[in-house]
Amino acid sequence: MTRTSPYALGATLYMPATRPDILDVIRGEKLPGLRSMVVCLEDAVAATDVDPALQHLRGVLRSVVADNEARGSGPLVFVRPRDSQMAAKLNDWSETSAINGFVVPKFTLASLGQWALAASNPELLLMPTLETADVYSPQAMVDLGAAMRAEFGDRILALRIGGNDLMGCLGLRRNPAATLYKTPMGYVIPMLAGVLGAQGFAMTAPVFEQLATPELLSEELNLDISHGLVGKTAIHPSQITQIHDAFRVSIEDLNCAKLIVNDSAPAVFKHNDAMVEPATHYNWAVKIIERAKWHGVKPAEVSLGEPVRLAEVAR
């Protein structure tokens, strides 16, 4: 399996499997800036519409398989099954070769075995969603991370943090005038970033469901990125560009990262008025370079005539 970077996800747009324009989005003809999408057969599809949704999805994937170039400029495509039984059915479809993997809803240690059996195709990547009450327990997340790594290895592209469901566990809904970090997610996200990030898992940020406050979305994106999250769920196409722009890196960070990974880097050096230790900052540098590869560099923010500061060797 070719290794897929979690930074390739960018803004991930969820679409109900009943949508008539799914094929156009997969082909890149609609929403050409979209990097990843999830065709949802779970919460976004009513129980009475499940069978028609499955039939529609299979027809879409059959069209993609028939058109070898359909995926050339389109997004990464994931399917969110309703449960492990549905995943087992999708796993056995020949048409599933047209997707990159599954988003696993309400993933827990108790359900891991069922999903391992259901999603047995080694070519399918997995993005488990953390959205149940046990996510609030650090020890439960330590145990879950170890079990996921042992069972799935590198098949897990990223873990998705289900903010709305986690708030729902507490009978809460986000305040539309505040970021998610001003809620109990202000405990959960840093905890997950530490516990599961230390085990090598990439994580994506919860959806921002307010469309009228893009400035608040920018504030939340800055917090997402500061916690090491690699992408964010988009609730509407209007958020895609804003999310992608937020994940661009500054030219100063990119220059510093390149100096850190250079084989000839000194043990300690000064860069832009900060001390840098490659042994400590190497992992950060690798991630910055990877982010820049997928999202590019922010426009220069220096004032007219201000020189670009270069690295200095510490004395």
N, C-alpha and C positions, 0 to 999 in steps of 0.2 A: 504494500500500500504506500503510495506517495504521501509523504508527510504534509499535512495541511496546517498552516499557521493559524492559531486562534485570532491573530490580528487581522486575518482576512475577513472576519465576520463583519466588522464595522457595525453599522446600524442594521439590526435584524428585524425585518417586518413580518408579522404574523398575518396569514390570510386564511379565512375559513375555506375548507375543501370544497365548499359549494360555489365559490366565486367563479364566474364564467371567464375571467380574464387571466387565470393562473398560467396558462400556456404562454401568453404574450409576455408575462413577467419573467418566466423561466428563460424564454428565448432572448431576453434583453431588449425586446421591442418596446416594452412599457416599463417605466421607471429605470432607465438605463444606468443611473448612478447607484442602484441598489447592489450591495455586496453579498447579502445573505437573506434568505427568506425561510419561513416555516409554514408549511401547509398543515393547518390544524384540523384534526378530527375529534378533538376533545371538547374543551369548554366552548369553543366557537361554533359548534355544530349541535343543534337540538337532537334529542334522542330519535325523534321521528324522521330526521333527515340523514341518519348515519348511512343507511344502505345506498341512497342516491349519491351521497358524498363519496363513498368508496368507489362506486361505478364511475363517477366523474373523474376522480383522481386517477383511476387505472387508465381511463381513456387519454388523459393528459400525458401520463408517463409513457403510454404506448406511442403517442405522437413524438415525444422527445427521443425515444429509442429509435424510431424510424428515421428521424432527422439527425444524423450524426453531428451536424454542425449547430444544432439548436442551442447547445450549452456553451458555445464558443465565447460569447460576450455576456452571458447571463450570470446571475448570482449563484452562490452555493445554495443548494436546495435540501432542506430537511423536512421530514414529516413527523408530526406529533400524533401518535396513535392514541386511541382512547384508553387502552389498557394493554397489558402484556398479551392477552389473547388476540387482540387485533394486530399487535406487532408481529406475532408469530405468523399470522396470515400474510401480512405485507412482506415479511422476511422471505417468504417462499415465492412471491411473485417474481417472474422473470423481469417484469418492468421496473422493479426496484433498482435495477442497475443504473437507472436514470437519476437517482438521488444520491446525496452524499452521506445521509445517515438519518438517525431518529433523534428527536427530542423526547426525552422520557419524562412524563408528568409524574409529580408527587412521588419522587424517588426516595426510597428509604432502605435501610439495611435489611429490613424484613422482606422487601420486595425484590432485592437484588438478584436472588436466585431465579425468580420467575423471569425477570428481564434477560438474564444471561441465557436462559434456554430459548426465549422467544426471539431475541435479536442475535442469533448465532452466526449470521453471515459476517465473516471477518473483514469484509470490504466496507461495511457500514460503520461510519463514525457514530459516536453517541454523545449527546449533550443532556445529561441528567438535570432535572430541575429540582432545586432545593426549595420546597414550599410547604412543608409540613411542620407540625409543632416541635418535633424532635430537633429541628435545625437550631432551636434556641439553646441546645445543650452542647457545650464545647466537647465533652467527652464523646457524645454520640457522633459528632462530626469527625473526631479523631478516628473512631472505629470505622465509620463509613468510608473515610478516605483510604484507609489501609485495605479495606475489603474491595473497593473499586479498583485500586491499583493492582491488587492480586488477581482479580477476575478479568478486568478489561485491558489492563496495561495502557498502551498508547492509543487505544481506540477512543478514549475520551478526549474530545477536542476541547471542550470547556464545560464548566458547570454554570448553569443559569440560576440566578437568584430570583425567586418569585416573590417580589416585594408585596404585591397586593394580597396574595394568599397568606403570606406570613403575617401581614397586618390583620387579615381576617381571622387568623387563629386567636387573636387577642380582642376581637370584636371592634377593631379600629379601621378607619379609613384615613388616608393621608389628608392633611390640611392643604388645600390648593394654593395657599400663600406661602408655603414653606417647603424646603427640600425634604426628601425622604430621610435625610440624616438628622432631622429634628424630631424624629419619631423613634420607636424602639429599633428601627433599622439602623439607627446611629450606633447601636451596640452590635447588632447582628452582622452587618457588613464588615466592620473592622475585625470582628472575631473570625469570620469566615476567611477573610483575607490573610489572617495570621495562621489559623489552624490548617486550612486546606491549601493556601498558597505555599506554606512551608513544605507541603507534601508534593509540590510541583504542579498543582492544578491551576489552569487559567480559569477565570470567572468573568461572567458578563453581568452588567448592571440591570436592575429592574426598570420597567417601563416608566416613563414620565407621562401621565395621562392628561395633562393640561395643555391645550393647544394655544391658549390666549396669552401665555406668559413665557415667551422664548428666553427672556432674560433670566428667569428662574431655572429653566432647563440648562442654561449655560453655567449657572452656579452649581447645579447638581452634577453636571458633567465634570467640572473641575474637581469636585470631591470624589467622583467615581475614579477618575484617573489617578488622583493622589493616593487612592487605596489599591492601585495596581490592577483595576478591572480593565478588560481588554476590548469590550464592546458594550453596546446598550440596545435593549429592545426598543423599537420604534412603534408607536401606536398609530402613526399616520405618515404618509410619504413626505409631508412638509417638514418632518424632523430629520430626514435622512442627511441632507447636506450639513445641517448644524452639528449633528453628531460626528460626522466624518471630519469636519473642520476642527472640532475640539480635540480629536485624536492626532492631529498633526503635531510634530515636535518643533521646538525652537531650534534655530540654527546653532545657538550656543550649546544646548544640550547635545545636539548631534555631533558638533565638533569635539566636545568633551568626551563623548562616548567613543568616538573613533580613536582619540588619543589613549583612552584607557585600554582598549583591546589591542593596541599596537604592541607587537612583541618587544619593541625597544622602549616601552614606557618605563620611566623610573618608578621606584617603589612609592614615592610620594612626590607630588608636584602641585603647583598652584595654577588654577585656571579661573579666570574671571573673579578674582578676590575670594576664592574658596579653595580649601585644601582637598586634594583628590588622592585616594589610595586605591590603585587598581585591584589589589587583592580583595578589598572590601566592596568596591563599586562595580566589579566586573559584570555581575548578573544584571545590574541596572543598565549598564552600557549595552549589553547584548539586546535587552528588551527595547531600549530607545532606538537602536539601529533597525530592529525588526519593525517597530511601529512606523518609523520613517519610510521603510520600504513599502508599506501598504498604504500609508496615509499622507506621506509627503511632509514638507517643512512649512511652518507658518511663515507668512510674510514678515520681512524684517521689521523689527520694532524699534530700531535705533533711530535717534534723531539725526537730522541732516548734518553731515560732517563728523558725526561721532565715529571714531575708529572701531573696527572689530578687534576685540581683545583676544590675544593668542595665549596659548598655554605657557607657563613659566615653570622651570624646574625649581623645586624647593631647595633652599640653601640652609 
